[in-house]
């Protein structure tokens, strides 16, 4: 899948930029994905943006907490997207972000909980499956904290 390959490439690029001490370039990539791709009117571009945001999070590793305020809003707003595949990829993206951020997600718990609450009523089976995995992870993270 092209989106997954692109997300892996972004992950590699973010790791390289972190290693090279270029936080401004990382910020530029995050800004582009959040403000250009995630806001696209095209569902396929929004799906790619969600994959990219997860790739950014994985690439950032321990630097992720300072970028959570930029990464979370487009993912959480995608839970209300009219396209069920975008909502599913939003679940997958938040799952991957939360796996890296772990306890740092607790600082954003109210926004995450509100978005998950809305998502819990989704009628699409795929979205429900993604939601349930994400819900279990969030419960584990809260219990660890």
C-alpha positions as CSV (number, residue, x, y, z in Angstrom):
1,X,0.0,0.0,0.0
2,X,1.4,3.3,-1.1
3,X,0.2,5.2,2.1
4,X,2.0,2.7,4.3
5,X,5.2,3.0,2.3
6,X,5.0,6.8,2.5
7,X,4.5,6.6,6.3
8,X,7.6,4.4,6.6
9,X,9.6,6.9,4.6
10,X,8.4,9.8,6.8
11,X,9.3,7.8,9.8
12,X,12.8,7.2,8.5
13,X,13.1,10.9,7.5
14,X,12.0,12.0,11.0
15,X,14.6,9.7,12.6
16,X,17.3,11.0,10.4
17,X,16.4,14.6,11.1
18,X,16.3,14.0,14.8
19,X,19.7,12.3,14.7
20,X,21.1,15.2,12.6
21,X,19.7,17.8,15.2
22,X,17.3,19.5,12.8
23,X,14.2,20.1,14.8
24,X,13.1,22.9,12.5
25,X,12.8,20.5,9.5
26,X,10.8,18.1,11.7
27,X,8.5,21.0,12.6
28,X,8.1,21.8,8.9
29,X,7.1,18.2,8.0
30,X,4.6,18.1,10.9
31,X,3.2,21.5,9.8
32,X,2.8,20.3,6.2
33,X,1.1,17.0,7.1
34,X,-1.3,18.7,9.6
35,X,-2.2,21.8,7.6
36,X,-2.0,20.6,4.0
37,X,-2.6,16.9,3.9
38,X,-4.9,16.3,6.9
39,X,-7.1,19.2,5.8
40,X,-7.5,18.0,2.2
41,X,-11.0,17.7,0.7
42,X,-9.8,14.3,-0.8
43,X,-10.5,11.3,1.5
44,X,-7.4,9.4,0.1
45,X,-5.2,12.3,1.0
46,X,-6.6,12.5,4.5
47,X,-6.0,8.7,4.9
48,X,-2.4,9.3,3.8
49,X,-2.1,12.1,6.3
50,X,-3.2,9.8,9.1
51,X,-0.6,7.2,8.2
52,X,2.0,10.0,8.0
53,X,1.1,11.4,11.4
54,X,1.6,7.9,12.9
55,X,4.9,7.6,11.0
56,X,6.0,11.0,12.5
57,X,5.1,9.8,16.0
58,X,7.1,6.6,15.6
59,X,10.0,8.5,14.2
60,X,10.0,11.1,17.0
61,X,10.1,8.5,19.8
62,X,11.1,10.3,23.0
63,X,10.6,13.7,21.3
64,X,7.0,13.0,20.7
65,X,5.5,14.6,23.8
66,X,6.4,18.1,22.6
67,X,4.6,17.5,19.3
68,X,1.4,15.9,20.7
69,X,-0.4,19.3,20.7
70,X,0.1,19.4,16.9
71,X,-0.4,15.7,16.1
72,X,-3.5,15.0,18.1
73,X,-6.1,17.5,16.8
74,X,-6.2,16.4,13.2
75,X,-6.4,12.7,14.3
76,X,-9.1,13.4,16.8
77,X,-11.1,15.5,14.3
78,X,-10.9,12.6,11.8
79,X,-13.1,10.6,14.1
80,X,-16.0,12.6,12.8
81,X,-15.0,12.3,9.1
82,X,-17.9,11.4,6.8
83,X,-15.7,8.6,5.2
84,X,-15.6,5.5,7.4
85,X,-12.2,4.5,6.1
86,X,-10.8,7.9,7.3
87,X,-12.4,7.2,10.7
88,X,-10.8,3.7,10.8
89,X,-7.4,5.1,9.9
90,X,-7.8,7.8,12.6
91,X,-8.2,4.9,15.1
92,X,-5.1,3.2,13.7
93,X,-3.1,6.5,13.8
94,X,-4.1,7.3,17.4
95,X,-3.3,3.8,18.4
96,X,0.3,4.1,17.0
97,X,0.7,7.6,18.5
98,X,-0.5,6.4,21.9
99,X,1.8,3.3,21.7
100,X,4.8,5.7,21.5
101,X,3.5,8.5,23.7
102,X,2.1,6.2,26.5
103,X,1.7,8.2,29.7
104,X,2.1,11.5,27.9
105,X,-1.4,10.9,26.4
106,X,-2.8,11.3,29.9
107,X,-2.1,15.1,29.6
108,X,-4.5,15.1,26.6
109,X,-7.0,12.7,28.2
110,X,-10.0,15.0,28.1
111,X,-9.8,15.6,24.3
112,X,-9.0,11.9,23.6
113,X,-11.8,10.7,25.8
114,X,-14.4,13.1,24.2
115,X,-13.4,11.9,20.7
116,X,-13.5,8.2,21.7
117,X,-16.9,8.7,23.3
118,X,-18.2,10.0,20.0
119,X,-16.5,7.2,18.1
120,X,-18.1,4.6,20.4
121,X,-21.4,5.1,18.6
122,X,-20.0,4.6,15.1
123,X,-22.1,2.2,13.1
124,X,-19.3,0.9,10.8
125,X,-18.0,-2.5,11.9
126,X,-14.4,-1.7,10.9
127,X,-14.4,1.5,12.8
128,X,-15.9,-0.3,15.8
129,X,-13.1,-2.9,15.7
130,X,-10.5,-0.1,15.5
131,X,-12.2,1.7,18.3
132,X,-12.1,-1.4,20.6
133,X,-8.4,-1.9,20.1
134,X,-7.7,1.8,20.8
135,X,-10.1,1.7,23.8
136,X,-8.2,-1.2,25.4
137,X,-4.8,0.5,24.8
138,X,-6.1,3.8,26.3
139,X,-7.4,1.9,29.4
140,X,-4.0,0.2,29.8
141,X,-2.2,3.6,29.5
142,X,-4.4,5.2,32.1
143,X,-4.0,2.2,34.4
144,X,-0.2,2.5,34.1
145,X,-0.2,6.2,34.9
